[in-house]
């Protein structure tokens, strides 16, 4: 696939969002390993190109329903590191105002963000509903949603695919194939390892992309978004990647072969993009390091903000709850 001809500021902006995602993730993991965290956390390592590249292809009025390994989506759409870390600490200044100490439910409809529903692929039907609402109102909006390789075998995945196709919904469905559904390897889940082939059964395009190549991800995402916006209907995109740590903070992932991880370490999405930027003369190492330091400052500020934020007041427990 030919790479997009993006200008220097755009490429550096994409790099910034990837570095911010990685920096936040690294600091979050260190914080929890020190026993300071509240609730569970999920590492994003290995998924930065997928989450940033996908979200970057959307317009401000579009809608996105990310999952637990899509921190880049939340950041690109406008959730600040302050609000996210405060949410992880269960503080009143977090996205859910202390209702959850996780990425679960961390939505903000003013930013076009549908909060993550814990079980996969349960975010797909709400995203389809958002896509259908754009169609009913004859608005040019597009909805994008995500699930994993394991979620693609669940009934809701297929029901959503079928309905989206029948009604030509402006929907982009992304399957992040990171080879493991929790601890279950892909070969024990399915016989057809290219999940995008399932799109054929529903009369929609199925696209496979290197999930560690952010510009390739952005290109296929932009094509799918433009197709949906122009009335061409839904697209299924499969990103091939690897979850580099366990399912969550408690999972050491001993079941993953060390040689498999070693192979994917060489394809780290940030390292790959850095190498490309340096080779093309887009930036030198000093400029990249400056972006990295900017991200460190932002994340440390977010932690300080979260730690200084108040706990929610007990009487707010039913505020903004749909069915108390």
N, C-alpha and C positions, 0 to 999 in steps of 0.2 A: 504494500500500500504506500502510495506516495505521501510524504509528509506535507502537512499544511505549511504554507508560507506565512508564518506569523511574525509580527514585528518584535523587536527586542523587548520593549516594555511588557508586552503580553506574555512572552516566554518567561521573563523574570518574575512576573506576577504569578504565573502558574507555579514556578519554582518556590516562591515565597509561601504559597498555601500548602505545598507539600512539606516544606521544612517546618512550618508552624504545626501541622498535623503530627509530624514525627517528634518534634520537640515537646509538644503537649503530652504525647503518648509516653515518651521516655520519662518525663518528670512525674507523670501520673503513676506509672509503675513503681518508680523509686519511692514515691510518697506512700503508696499502699504497702510496699515491702517493709517500710519502717513502722507499720502498724498504725498509721495516722488516718487511714481512710475510713469511710463509712459506706457500707454496702459493697457490691461487687463491681468489677471493672473488666473491660474487654480490650485487649491490645489491638491496635490498628496496624502494627508493623507488617508490611508487605502489601497493604491495601491502599496506600496513599495515592498511587497513580489512578486507580479505579475511582475512588471517591472524589478526588479533585477534578479529574478529567471529565467525569460524567456531569457533576454539578456545574462546571464551568461552561457547559454547552447550553444551559438553560437561560431564558430571559427572566427579568425580575418578576413578571406577573405569572410565570409558570409555577407549578406545584411539584414538590418532591417529597417522597416518603422513604427516607433512608433506613438502614438497620444499624445494628450495634457495632459494626466494623466500618462505618462510613463517617467518621468524625470530620473528614475533609468536606463532606457535603454540608454539614452543619455550619462549619466555619465559613465556607464560600458563600453560603446563603445569608450570612450576617449575624449568626449567634456569636457573641464575643467569648474569648477564653474566660473572662471574668464570670459571665453567666453560667458557662458550662462547668467550670470547676466548683463554683458555689453550689450548683445542682448536685455534683458528685459528693459534696460534703453535706447535703441535705439542708442547706441554709435558705433563709427566706428570700435572699436575692437571686437564687437559682431559677432556672427556667420554669420548674414546677413549684416554686415557692416552698420547697421543703416537702412536697408530697412524695418525692422519690429521690433516692440517692444513687442515681444510675443514669445511663443513657436512655432508659425506657421512658416512653411518654414525653420525651424532650422535644416537643413541637412548639411552633410559633406560627400561627396562620397568617400573621401580619407579614411574615417573611416567606410565606408559601411553603412552610415546613409542617408536614404531618408527623406527629410524634410516633416514634417507633413502638410497634406492638411486639411484645417479647417473642411469641411463638411465630415461627416461620411456616408458611409465607403469609401471615395474616395482615400484613400491610398492603398486600396487592388489591383486595377488594376496595378499601377506601380510596386508593389511588385511582382505580378504575372509575369509582364514583365521581372523583374530581374531574377526570378526563371527560366523562359523560356530561357533567354539568357545563363544561366549556362548550361541548357540542350543542347541547340543548339551548344554551344562551347565544349561540353563534359567535362565540368569542374565540380569539386565536390562541388560547392557552394550551399548554401541553403538560401532562403529568408524567412523572418518572418515578419508578419504584424499584426496590431491590429485594432479592432473596439469595439464598445459598444453594449449593449443589444438592444438599439434602432436601431443602424446601421445594425444589423443583419436582420432587416425586410425590408431594402431597396433593390431595384433591383440589384444594383451593387454587393452587397454581394452574391447574388445567382448566378449572372452571373460569378463572379470570382470563386466561388466554382465549378460550372459546368465545366468551361474551365480548371481549375487546375486539376480536376479529369480526364477529357477526355484525357489530354496530360500528365498525371502523373507528373505534375510539382513538383519540390522540394520546396514546399511551406508549411509553417506552419501558419495557420490563428488562431489568438487568439481573442476570444470574452471576454472582461472584463464585466461580468454581475454584475454591481453594483446596480441593482434594480431600477434605475431611468435613463430615457433618458431625460436629463434636469429635468423637473418637472413631467414627466409622469411616474407613477409607472408601474412596469413590468406587473401587472395583467390587465392593460388597454392597453397594447401593443400587447399581444399575449396570446394564450390559452395553448401553450406548454411551460412550464417554464424552461425545460432543453433544452437550445438552442443547445447543442451538438448533440441532437437527429436529428437535421436537416442534419447532415452529412450523415445519412443513405440514404437519397434521392439522394446523389451524389456519392455513392459507395466509401466513404472514412471513416476512423476511426473518431469517435467523442468521445472525452475524457472530463470528468468533473473532476475538481480538486479544492481543497480548496485554493482559491486565497490569503488567509492570512497565509498559511504555505509555507514559502519560499523553503524549501527542497523538499516538495511535488511538488511545481511548477517546480523547477529545474529538478526533475526526469522525469516528463511527457514531459517537453520541450526537454530534452536530448534524450528521446526515439523517439519523433517525428522528431527531427533534424536528428538523425541517420537513421531513416527510410527513410526520404526524400533523404539523401545523398547517400544511398545505392540503390536508384532507386525505392523505394516503393511508391512514390507519396505523395500527400498532407495529412495533418491531421488538423482537427478542434479541438481546445482546448477551453473549456469554463472554465474560472476561476470565482468561486463564491466569491464575495467580497461585499464591501459596500463603497460608496463614503461618507466620513464622514463630509464633508462640502458641501456648495452649488455648483452649476455648475461652477460658477466663483466668483471673489471677490465681485461682486455686488449682489450676490444671497444669502440671509439669510437662504434659505431652510426651511422656515416655514411650508411647505407642507409635510415634513418628520416627521412621528410620533416620539415623543421624546423617547418612550419606545423602538422603533426599533433601534435608535442610541445607547441607553444605552446597548442593547444586543450586538451590534457590538463593542462597546468600550471595552468590556471584551475580545474580540478577536483581539485586536490590533496586527498587524503582527510583529511589533518590540518587543513588550512585550512577545508575544508567543515565539519568537526565543531566546530572552534573557533568559527566563525561561528554555528553553531546553538546552542552552549552560551552564548555571549554574548547572542544574541538572546532566548533563553528565560530569561535571568537565572540560569542554573545556576551560573555563575561570572563573575567579572570578570577583566580582563586581568592584574591582579596575581596572582590565584590561579593562572591558567594558566601565568604565567611562573614561579611558585614550583614548580609541577609539573615544568616544563621544567628548572629548575635542579637539582631533585632527580635527574632522569634524568642530567644531566651529571655530577653527583657519583658516581652509581653506575657509569657507564661509565668514568670516569677511574680509579675504584678498581679496576675490572675489568682495565684495561690495566696498572696498576701491579702488580696481583696476578699477571697472566700473565707480565709481564717478569721478575718475581722468582722465578717458579716454575722448578723444575729440569727439565732434559731427561730423558726416560725412560732408564732403564738398559738397556743392550743385552740383558741376559739376560731382560728382560720381553717381548721381541719376540713370543713365542708365547702370552703370557698372554691368556686370554679370546678366543682365535682358534678358530673352529669347526673349521677344517680346515688345520692348519699344514703 
